[in-house]
């Protein structure tokens, strides 16, 4: 017999959040940031480096869902004039 008082559970697939899947133009659109801000935040190390595991020139950044959430959070803080260090 089913327990009708049991709380529903939700499982989260960590790989979904960590797997690189978005190219920079997609992240710019999803997070509503411009290219200059994104590059500046990378230079200032405010957001994770989406090039992990790649070497040499000409490599492409790929962002995960987690990266996009992080970038969006930085954008919100910047729009609120919060100090970004």
N, C-alpha and C positions, 0 to 999 in steps of 0.2 A: 504494500500500500504506500502511496506517495505521501511524503510529509509536506502538507500544505503550508506549514509555518516556516519551512526552510527558506532562507534568503537566497535569491539568485546570485550566482557567482559569475564573474567575468574574468576570462584569462586574457592576458596581454602578451602578444608575441613580440618579444624584444627585438628580434631580427627585423621585423617590419619597421620599427623606429630607427634602427641603426643602419640599415642597408642603403648605400648611396644610390639615389635614383633620380635626382633633379639636377639639371644643368643650370648654370647661372641665370640665363634669361627666364627660366621657369621660376626660380626662387625670387628674382626681382619682382615678378608679377604676383606671385603668391603672397609675398611679404610686404608688397607695396613700398619697396625701397628703390633708390636709384643706384646706379652702378658705382658712382663716386663714393657714396656712403658705405656701400658694401666693401669696396676695396680699402677704404680708410679704416673700417672696423677690423678688417683682416690685418692691416699694417699695425694697428694698435693692439692686436691680439685680444679684442673684445669678443670675438666669435671664434669657434673652432676652425682649424685649418682643414678645409674639405679636400686637401690633396694628400692626405695621409696614405702612405704606401706607394706613392708614385715618385719617380725620380726624373731629373733632367728637365730641360726646357720643353715647352710645348705641351706640357701635361694639362689636362682639363680638370677643373674642380667638379666634383659631384657632391651634392648635398643630400643628406638623409632627412627624414621627417623630423627627427630630433634637432638637426641643424636648423631647419626652417622654423621650428618653434623658438629656438634660441635667438635667431636673427629677428624674428618678429617681436620678441620680448625686448631686445635691444632697441628696436625701432620705437616701440611704445615708450620706453624710458627716455629716449632721446627727444621724442615729441613732447614729453612732460618736463623737459629741461632738467632731468636728473643728471647729476655728474657722472660721466662715463670715464672710468679710469683704466 
